[in-house]
């Protein structure tokens, strides 16, 4: 573990980020509302940046939600990457996400589709999120061969990166599977009223003291937020119970010191049950979504490895 990472982790711990995730449902939604208000996306600035950096940025709406396409050329490339940001399903993307989307386009030569998927706040729920993500992927399959599409998601976006195709299977597989899926720090929101889920809850809590960002309390709160009083299929809340039939090679990245790492063995069991190819990559001593960050060596190396997988 590099000194740079140790210093950064120490600062995050001192800032008490975990405390945010211990708040009530109402407080967390209010916090998310304020964060989203501070990070409003400016399409005009984004278009000017694209012009300055000499690439093309296309803007469209899918069921009323923004879908950006980053392209090096005006015509579509041979392949594409579907980028799904993280944020607990309640906060939108930030500068790190846009920077990485641009970097992926430049390093892979592929187009990058960046969806501002519906957040599970007052005006949305997880079913709508799945519908918009599914429709966006459908649009991509009309432009590119499915095997030339890579899916990349972080945290809640990682859950969607897997969940879109669990949803596809639940619908009877109307769309072809992509070439690969890369899910960074995916977890689940199991129903803790059930005895069978007591084990995973113990394992999540056993890792909590190592986690400098997430607190397990949020998983209970998030399940309540995402359900939004609606009857939902369980795979939309907990992907480990979904049908992984015909999944492409799937890469699961976890920080060894994040509580979501507890879900790795459950995803592995489900993928093995359905004979889905996978690889789990563990960043020893690392935090939640560490490949998103380039200022320390471990994050930079993991991000470069992911970009290499997307380029192949």
C-alpha positions as CSV (number, residue, x, y, z in Angstrom):
1,X,0.0,0.0,0.0
2,X,1.5,3.3,-1.1
3,X,2.1,6.2,1.2
4,X,-0.2,8.4,-0.9
5,X,-3.1,6.1,-0.4
6,X,-2.4,5.8,3.3
7,X,-2.5,9.6,3.7
8,X,-5.7,9.9,1.6
9,X,-7.4,7.1,3.6
10,X,-6.4,8.9,6.8
11,X,-7.9,12.1,5.6
12,X,-11.2,10.5,4.6
13,X,-11.4,8.7,8.0
14,X,-10.9,12.1,9.8
15,X,-13.6,13.7,7.7
16,X,-16.1,11.2,9.0
17,X,-17.6,10.3,5.6
18,X,-19.1,7.1,7.1
19,X,-21.4,9.2,9.3
20,X,-23.4,10.3,6.3
21,X,-24.5,6.8,5.7
22,X,-25.8,6.3,9.2
23,X,-28.4,9.1,8.8
24,X,-32.1,8.5,8.5
25,X,-33.9,8.0,5.2
26,X,-35.1,11.6,5.3
27,X,-31.7,13.1,6.1
28,X,-30.0,11.1,3.4
29,X,-32.5,12.1,0.8
30,X,-32.1,15.8,1.8
31,X,-28.3,15.4,1.7
32,X,-28.6,13.9,-1.8
33,X,-30.8,16.7,-3.0
34,X,-28.2,19.3,-1.9
35,X,-25.3,17.3,-3.5
36,X,-27.2,17.0,-6.8
37,X,-28.0,20.8,-6.7
38,X,-24.3,21.5,-6.3
39,X,-23.2,19.3,-9.3
40,X,-25.7,20.3,-12.0
41,X,-24.5,19.2,-15.4
42,X,-23.9,22.0,-17.9
43,X,-24.3,20.7,-21.4
44,X,-23.0,23.9,-23.0
45,X,-19.8,23.7,-21.1
46,X,-19.5,20.0,-22.0
47,X,-20.0,20.8,-25.7
48,X,-17.4,23.5,-25.6
49,X,-14.9,21.1,-23.9
50,X,-15.5,18.5,-26.6
51,X,-14.9,21.1,-29.3
52,X,-11.7,22.2,-27.5
53,X,-10.5,18.7,-27.0
54,X,-11.4,17.8,-30.6
55,X,-14.0,15.0,-30.1
56,X,-17.7,14.8,-30.6
57,X,-20.3,14.8,-27.9
58,X,-23.9,13.8,-28.8
59,X,-26.8,14.5,-26.5
60,X,-30.2,12.7,-26.7
61,X,-33.0,11.7,-24.3
62,X,-34.1,8.2,-23.4
63,X,-37.6,8.3,-21.8
64,X,-36.8,11.9,-20.7
65,X,-33.3,11.1,-19.3
66,X,-30.0,12.4,-20.8
67,X,-27.8,9.9,-22.7
68,X,-24.4,11.4,-23.8
69,X,-22.2,9.8,-26.4
70,X,-18.5,10.5,-26.5
71,X,-17.0,9.9,-29.9
72,X,-13.6,10.5,-31.5
73,X,-15.2,10.7,-34.9
74,X,-18.5,11.9,-36.1
75,X,-19.4,8.4,-37.3
76,X,-19.8,5.6,-34.7
77,X,-16.7,3.5,-33.9
78,X,-16.6,-0.3,-34.2
79,X,-17.3,-0.7,-30.5
80,X,-18.7,1.1,-27.5
81,X,-18.6,1.2,-23.7
82,X,-21.8,1.8,-21.6
83,X,-20.7,3.8,-18.5
84,X,-22.9,3.6,-15.4
85,X,-21.8,6.0,-12.6
86,X,-22.1,5.3,-8.9
87,X,-23.8,7.3,-6.1
88,X,-26.0,4.9,-4.1
89,X,-28.9,5.4,-6.6
90,X,-29.5,8.8,-5.1
91,X,-26.7,11.1,-6.3
92,X,-25.6,11.9,-9.8
93,X,-22.3,11.8,-11.6
94,X,-19.4,14.1,-10.9
95,X,-16.2,15.3,-12.6
96,X,-14.4,12.1,-12.0
97,X,-17.0,10.2,-14.0
98,X,-16.9,12.6,-17.0
99,X,-13.1,12.6,-16.9
100,X,-13.0,8.8,-17.0
101,X,-15.5,8.6,-19.8
102,X,-13.4,10.9,-21.9
103,X,-10.3,8.9,-21.0
104,X,-11.9,5.6,-22.0
105,X,-12.9,7.1,-25.3
106,X,-9.3,8.3,-26.0
107,X,-7.5,5.2,-24.8
108,X,-9.8,2.5,-26.3
109,X,-10.9,4.2,-29.6
110,X,-14.4,3.2,-28.7
111,X,-17.5,5.4,-28.2
112,X,-18.7,5.9,-24.6
113,X,-22.4,6.0,-23.8
114,X,-22.9,7.9,-20.5
115,X,-26.5,7.7,-19.1
116,X,-27.9,10.0,-16.5
117,X,-30.2,7.2,-15.3
118,X,-33.2,8.0,-13.0
119,X,-32.2,8.4,-9.4
120,X,-34.3,6.8,-6.6
121,X,-35.3,10.0,-5.0
122,X,-38.8,11.6,-4.6
123,X,-39.5,11.4,-8.3
124,X,-38.2,8.0,-9.2
125,X,-37.8,4.3,-8.2
126,X,-35.5,1.5,-9.2
127,X,-38.0,0.0,-11.7
128,X,-37.8,3.1,-13.8
129,X,-34.0,3.1,-13.5
130,X,-33.9,-0.4,-14.9
131,X,-36.3,0.5,-17.8
132,X,-34.2,3.5,-18.9
133,X,-30.9,1.5,-18.6
134,X,-32.4,-1.4,-20.6
135,X,-33.7,0.9,-23.3
136,X,-30.4,2.7,-23.6
137,X,-28.6,-0.6,-24.0
138,X,-31.2,-1.6,-26.6
139,X,-30.3,1.6,-28.6
140,X,-26.6,0.6,-28.4
141,X,-27.3,-2.8,-29.9
142,X,-28.9,-1.1,-32.9
143,X,-25.6,0.7,-33.6
144,X,-22.9,-1.8,-32.6
145,X,-22.6,-5.6,-32.6
146,X,-23.4,-6.7,-29.0
147,X,-20.0,-8.5,-28.7
148,X,-18.3,-5.2,-29.3
149,X,-20.1,-3.5,-26.4
150,X,-18.5,-3.4,-22.9
151,X,-20.4,-2.5,-19.8
152,X,-18.7,-0.6,-17.0
153,X,-20.3,0.4,-13.7
154,X,-19.2,1.7,-10.3
155,X,-21.0,0.9,-7.0
156,X,-24.7,1.4,-7.7
157,X,-23.8,1.6,-11.3
158,X,-22.0,-1.7,-10.9
159,X,-25.2,-3.2,-9.6
160,X,-27.0,-1.9,-12.8
161,X,-24.2,-3.2,-15.0
162,X,-25.1,-6.7,-13.8
163,X,-28.8,-6.0,-13.2
164,X,-29.6,-4.9,-16.8
165,X,-28.8,-8.4,-17.9
166,X,-30.5,-10.1,-15.0
167,X,-33.5,-8.1,-16.1
168,X,-32.9,-9.1,-19.7
169,X,-33.0,-12.8,-18.6
170,X,-36.2,-12.2,-16.6
171,X,-37.9,-10.7,-19.7
172,X,-37.0,-13.8,-21.7
173,X,-33.7,-12.5,-23.2
174,X,-35.0,-10.1,-25.9
175,X,-31.6,-8.5,-26.3
176,X,-28.2,-10.1,-27.0
177,X,-25.6,-10.1,-24.2
178,X,-22.6,-7.7,-24.4
179,X,-19.0,-8.7,-24.9
180,X,-18.0,-8.2,-21.3
181,X,-19.1,-6.6,-18.0
182,X,-16.9,-4.9,-15.5
183,X,-18.6,-4.2,-12.2
184,X,-16.6,-2.2,-9.6
185,X,-17.8,-2.7,-6.0
186,X,-21.2,-4.2,-6.7
187,X,-23.3,-5.1,-3.7
188,X,-26.9,-5.9,-2.8
189,X,-29.7,-4.9,-0.6
190,X,-30.9,-8.3,0.8
191,X,-34.1,-8.6,2.7
192,X,-32.8,-8.8,6.3
193,X,-36.1,-10.2,7.6
194,X,-35.2,-13.5,6.1
195,X,-33.0,-15.9,8.0
196,X,-31.0,-16.9,4.9
197,X,-29.7,-13.3,4.7
198,X,-28.4,-13.1,8.2
199,X,-25.1,-14.6,7.2
200,X,-24.3,-11.9,4.6
201,X,-25.3,-9.2,7.0
202,X,-22.8,-10.5,9.6
203,X,-20.1,-10.6,7.0
204,X,-20.8,-7.1,5.8
205,X,-20.6,-5.8,9.4
206,X,-17.4,-7.7,10.1
207,X,-15.7,-5.6,7.4
208,X,-17.2,-2.3,8.5
209,X,-14.3,-1.3,10.7
210,X,-12.0,-1.4,7.7
211,X,-14.3,0.6,5.5
212,X,-13.5,4.3,5.4
213,X,-16.4,5.3,3.3
214,X,-19.5,3.1,3.6
215,X,-21.5,2.1,6.7
216,X,-23.7,-1.0,6.6
217,X,-26.6,1.0,8.1
218,X,-27.1,2.5,4.6
219,X,-27.9,-0.8,3.1
220,X,-31.1,-1.0,5.2
221,X,-32.0,2.6,4.4
222,X,-31.2,2.2,0.7
223,X,-33.5,-0.8,0.4
224,X,-36.3,1.3,1.9
225,X,-35.5,4.1,-0.6
226,X,-35.3,1.9,-3.6
227,X,-38.4,0.0,-2.9
228,X,-40.5,3.2,-2.7
229,X,-43.6,1.2,-1.6
230,X,-43.6,-0.8,-4.8
231,X,-43.6,-4.6,-5.3
232,X,-40.3,-5.3,-7.1
233,X,-38.6,-8.4,-8.3
234,X,-35.8,-9.2,-5.8
235,X,-33.0,-9.1,-8.3
236,X,-33.6,-5.4,-8.7
237,X,-32.6,-5.0,-5.1
238,X,-30.2,-7.9,-4.6
239,X,-28.4,-9.0,-7.8
240,X,-26.9,-12.1,-6.1
241,X,-30.3,-13.8,-6.4
242,X,-30.7,-13.2,-10.2
243,X,-30.4,-15.4,-13.2
244,X,-26.9,-15.2,-14.7
245,X,-27.6,-17.5,-17.6
246,X,-25.5,-16.7,-20.7
247,X,-23.7,-13.9,-19.1
248,X,-20.5,-12.8,-20.8
249,X,-17.1,-12.8,-19.0
250,X,-17.7,-10.6,-16.0
251,X,-15.0,-8.9,-13.9
252,X,-15.8,-8.0,-10.3
253,X,-13.5,-5.4,-8.7
254,X,-13.4,-4.9,-4.9
255,X,-11.3,-3.1,-2.4
256,X,-10.2,-5.5,0.2
257,X,-11.1,-3.0,2.9
258,X,-14.7,-2.2,1.8
259,X,-17.7,-3.8,3.4
260,X,-19.2,-4.6,0.0
261,X,-16.4,-7.1,-0.5
262,X,-18.6,-9.5,1.5
263,X,-20.8,-9.8,-1.5
264,X,-18.1,-11.2,-3.7
265,X,-18.5,-14.8,-2.6
266,X,-22.3,-14.6,-3.2
267,X,-21.9,-13.3,-6.7
268,X,-19.4,-16.0,-7.3
269,X,-21.8,-18.7,-6.1
270,X,-24.6,-17.4,-8.3
271,X,-22.3,-17.1,-11.4
272,X,-21.0,-20.7,-10.9
273,X,-24.6,-21.9,-10.5
274,X,-25.5,-20.6,-13.9
275,X,-22.0,-21.4,-15.4
276,X,-21.2,-17.8,-16.1
277,X,-17.5,-16.9,-16.6
278,X,-16.1,-14.5,-14.1
279,X,-13.0,-13.1,-12.5
280,X,-12.8,-11.4,-9.1
281,X,-10.0,-8.8,-8.7
282,X,-9.2,-7.7,-5.1
283,X,-7.3,-4.5,-4.3
284,X,-5.6,-5.5,-1.0
285,X,-6.1,-2.8,1.6
286,X,-8.1,-0.7,-0.8
287,X,-11.3,1.3,-0.4
288,X,-14.7,1.3,-2.1
289,X,-14.4,2.0,-5.9
290,X,-10.6,2.6,-5.7
291,X,-10.1,2.1,-9.5
292,X,-12.0,5.4,-10.1
293,X,-9.1,7.3,-8.6
294,X,-5.8,8.0,-10.3
295,X,-3.9,10.0,-7.8
296,X,-2.5,6.9,-6.1
297,X,-0.6,4.0,-7.7
298,X,-3.1,1.2,-6.9
299,X,-6.1,3.1,-8.3
300,X,-4.2,4.2,-11.3
301,X,-3.0,0.6,-12.1
302,X,-6.5,-0.8,-11.6
303,X,-8.1,1.8,-13.8
304,X,-5.5,1.3,-16.6
305,X,-6.2,-2.5,-16.4
306,X,-9.9,-1.9,-16.7
307,X,-9.4,0.4,-19.7
308,X,-7.2,-2.4,-21.2
309,X,-10.0,-4.9,-20.8
310,X,-12.5,-2.4,-22.5
311,X,-10.1,-1.9,-25.4
312,X,-9.7,-5.6,-26.1
